[in-house]
Amino acid sequence: MFISGQSHKEYYKKAKQTMNHRLTFPSSFVWGVATSSYQIEGATTKDGRGPSIWDTFCATPGKISDQTNGAIACDHYHLWEQDLDLIQSLGFKAYRFSVAWPRILPTGTSTVNQKGLDFYDRLVDGLLERDIQPFCTLYHWDLPQTLEDQGGWVSREVVEAFVQYADIVTRRLGDRVTAYATLNEPWCSAYLGYTQGEHAPGYTDTAMGLQAAHHLLLAHGAALPVMRANAPNAQHGIVVNLTPMYPHSDSAEDVALAQQINGFVNRWYLDPLFLGNYPEEAWEAYGEHVPQTQDGDLAIMSAPLDFLGVNYYSRGLVAYDESEPWPHAQHIKLEDAEYTDMGWEVFPEGLTNLLVQIHNDYILPPIYITENGAAYPDELNDDQVHDQARTHYYETHLQAVQNAMQQGVDVRGYFAWSLMDNFEWAFGYTKRFGIVYVDYETQARIPKDSAKWFKELLKT
Ligand code: FCB
């Protein structure tokens, strides 16, 4: 996760050479597409759904770049059948979706909303009818607002609430679901939500973020035994976002900084999950901000997993710069690198290096790449979107996965983010990540060239 000593020029030269290699994956490899509830469902007040922190956040002026929200989004709540047909028609055999907690428990705890459960029940059956494996994420950021009013992820009580929620969902959907992930990207929930404030609920407090991260992983670990009891034949795991950190130069400062940030963003989650402790250096660096923990917490957090979901988009490239606020990181943009519409560098080799590194550093369960993809400013012409850059992104990143597998990493599947364009959080509808274009006026779904590329690939 922390890599030094390779220049980007070398990398681009190599990437070009490997481009023509064939993609060959085992026949058991799982091919899927991913989405999340708040980003696609819409129908935020329908059938008894309660408000989530994202409804509140979107209603706060200045938080979402185009002042939109998820009230309609892709209207998937109503169009789900045609969306499942679409997944099937593209040849994908797995679908990663998330359940909206406030549809199941509109106030976070106690009263169960049957209509909410019914929706996911139909969805799962609809997937199975189409021979698509359901991969269900329980928490992809839409915390019931009532729970946030009681302190959200900063308050330890949320742990019990999550366990109850996980119990209800896994009891209803049971073994029909292939794999359950407790959380999606706890770093984003904790850091972006409570420390940096770009995401709901929008706090800007380091200690709050670290406390939230602790309770997220604790809730994850506490829910696992309940989930296993309810769905003994399903796989149970977690999805983390990992960003391999690279120093901009070989200077001692840059190298130490990349290492330190690796401790904050990657190891802060992986060490508790797989080693049963927090990374010591990062713990010391956080000083007075470290979370309050109780005896036994880390044992709960490090419960064995059936799989690890890895979301990868780009690397971090940092230079030490005294004039930046602590930890004095300047995020470097290279002149000769490619960037997506998010401003994220296209760096497939980071994925190989990351996978190999975590494979060496930890004893891991099988891995799924649960998200990977790119936003580009697509143009729709004559019902076509020629998104060559996105296809190239997918091709090179699949190559990167294959390279890691050849080096012994046990990767079992790959999910493209995303099935279709959707509500991209603080960016609203301004960023398109789909392999299928969504016309938000008509809700038409139009497969882009990248979707057609996948379809061809999956035929072989
Ligand atoms: C990930 C999120 C996902 C999507 C992509 C672009 O961090 O899990 O919901 O927004 O980024």
Residues whose N, C-alpha, C, O or C-beta is under 5 A from the ligand:
A	BS01	FCB	S36 E185
